[in-house]
Amino acid sequence: MRNDDYIISELSTLLYKAGKFIRNFLEKEYPNNIPELYGCCIEASELLLLELNKMDIQALPADGWVIYDFPECCSDEPCDPHSMVKVPYKDAYIYLDTTATQFQFCISDTLPKVLISNECPYWFIDSVEKPIDYLLQEFPEWYED
């Protein structure tokens, strides 16, 4: 079955179940990292990709950058690398993230334990390359010599 063969509510339900399964596994695996699951995003994304593959749901890694709403919360830069999963659906992607909670301290939205979004979250730049131009424009004070 192709992702586009699902209706959105069916696919979202399956994604939530997979995300909840992986989130629960990681919380048991790393009890000292609850509730944020700091530093677990790569492992979570790899596990999600495996789980979705078993469910015959096509998915891709989404490696990019979290841009902070509250840059004063950090000490070195107003961003951090992050990994999640994106699921092709129709002509767009559904984003699935089970470790976004690690950024709750610097994002104004409440981040659920299993985030499912029909668009790229506003705080995430889906690009492996560091978004230097964006950072220089939005946070010039962080990059002055």
RAGIRA-V243654 format. One record per residue. N is the residue number from 1. PSI is psi in degrees with one decimal (* if undefined). OMEGA is omega in whole degrees, 0 to 359 (none if undefined). D_CENTER is the distance of its C-alpha to the mean C-alpha in Angstrom with 2 decimals. Layout:
BEGIN
N_PSI_OMEGA_D_CENTER / N_PSI_OMEGA_D_CENTER
END
This chain:
BEGIN
1_136.8_177_24.87 / 2_152.4_179_22.69 / 3_-39.8_183_19.53 / 4_-13.9_179_21.64 / 5_-17.7_177_24.27 / 6_151.4_164_22.31 / 7_154.3_189_22.57 / 8_-38.0_181_19.31 / 9_-36.8_177_19.99 / 10_-47.4_181_20.67 / 11_-42.5_179_17.57 / 12_-39.4_178_15.40 / 13_-43.9_179_17.45 / 14_-40.6_179_16.98 / 15_-40.9_179_13.19 / 16_-43.7_179_13.41 / 17_-44.5_178_16.01 / 18_-44.4_179_14.17 / 19_-42.8_179_11.10 / 20_-40.4_178_13.79 / 21_-48.1_181_15.75 / 22_-41.0_179_13.25 / 23_-46.4_179_12.39 / 24_-41.6_178_16.20 / 25_-47.5_182_16.92 / 26_-36.3_178_14.87 / 27_-34.0_176_16.48 / 28_-37.5_181_19.80 / 29_-35.5_183_19.25 / 30_68.4_185_18.33 / 31_-22.9_179_20.23 / 32_-11.2_180_20.55 / 33_0.6_181_16.83 / 34_143.8_2_16.71 / 35_-2.5_189_15.41 / 36_-31.8_187_12.75 / 37_47.7_177_12.14 / 38_133.2_173_12.39 / 39_12.7_182_12.06 / 40_7.7_189_10.93 / 41_-37.8_181_7.56 / 42_-47.6_178_9.79 / 43_-43.4_180_11.94 / 44_-43.7_180_9.54 / 45_-41.7_178_8.32 / 46_-42.4_178_12.06 / 47_-39.5_177_13.20 / 48_-43.0_179_11.22 / 49_-41.9_177_12.73 / 50_-45.8_181_16.03 / 51_-44.2_179_16.02 / 52_-36.9_177_15.30 / 53_-42.6_177_17.94 / 54_-31.4_180_20.33 / 55_3.2_182_19.88 / 56_35.2_175_20.72 / 57_122.4_180_17.56 / 58_135.3_180_16.68 / 59_158.1_181_13.12 / 60_152.0_173_11.91 / 61_146.4_174_9.59 / 62_96.0_180_7.46 / 63_125.9_183_8.31 / 64_-145.2_188_8.70 / 65_131.3_171_9.36 / 66_126.5_178_8.64 / 67_122.8_187_12.01 / 68_138.5_169_13.66 / 69_-32.4_182_15.69 / 70_78.4_184_18.01 / 71_-19.8_179_18.59 / 72_-12.0_179_21.59 / 73_-12.3_184_19.48 / 74_168.1_185_18.94 / 75_-25.9_186_21.75 / 76_-38.4_180_21.16 / 77_155.5_180_18.79 / 78_30.7_181_16.85 / 79_164.4_175_13.62 / 80_149.3_175_11.77 / 81_150.7_181_10.15 / 82_152.3_177_6.63 / 83_140.2_172_5.53 / 84_-166.9_182_3.71 / 85_145.0_173_6.57 / 86_138.3_185_8.62 / 87_116.6_178_11.88 / 88_132.9_177_14.93 / 89_122.1_186_16.95 / 90_-124.0_181_20.12 / 91_27.1_183_19.68 / 92_-165.7_177_16.01 / 93_149.3_168_12.55 / 94_126.9_181_10.75 / 95_136.1_181_6.94 / 96_123.9_185_6.08 / 97_125.2_179_3.81 / 98_3.3_179_6.74 / 99_16.5_179_6.55 / 100_-25.1_182_5.46 / 101_-22.2_179_9.25 / 102_-14.2_181_10.11 / 103_10.7_183_10.02 / 104_-32.2_182_12.17 / 105_-18.3_186_15.20 / 106_6.8_179_14.44 / 107_134.8_184_12.77 / 108_-30.2_177_15.42 / 109_150.7_172_13.67 / 110_125.3_183_13.59 / 111_119.9_180_10.20 / 112_164.1_178_10.88 / 113_-32.9_175_10.57 / 114_105.2_181_9.24 / 115_126.7_174_7.42 / 116_122.7_183_8.91 / 117_134.9_179_9.57 / 118_1.8_174_12.41 / 119_164.1_179_11.45 / 120_127.2_179_8.99 / 121_142.3_184_8.20 / 122_-25.6_184_11.16 / 123_3.2_184_9.76 / 124_131.4_172_7.68 / 125_115.1_185_10.15 / 126_80.1_181_9.53 / 127_130.9_179_12.26 / 128_-36.8_180_13.14 / 129_136.5_177_16.00 / 130_131.2_184_15.88 / 131_67.6_186_16.60 / 132_-46.5_181_19.95 / 133_-43.5_178_21.76 / 134_-45.4_181_19.29 / 135_-42.2_179_19.32 / 136_-36.8_180_23.12 / 137_-45.3_186_23.54 / 138_-28.4_184_21.43 / 139_57.1_184_22.22 / 140_-30.7_181_25.55 / 141_-22.8_180_26.78 / 142_-18.5_188_24.24 / 143_15.0_177_25.57 / 144_143.1_179_29.28 / 145_*_none_31.61
END
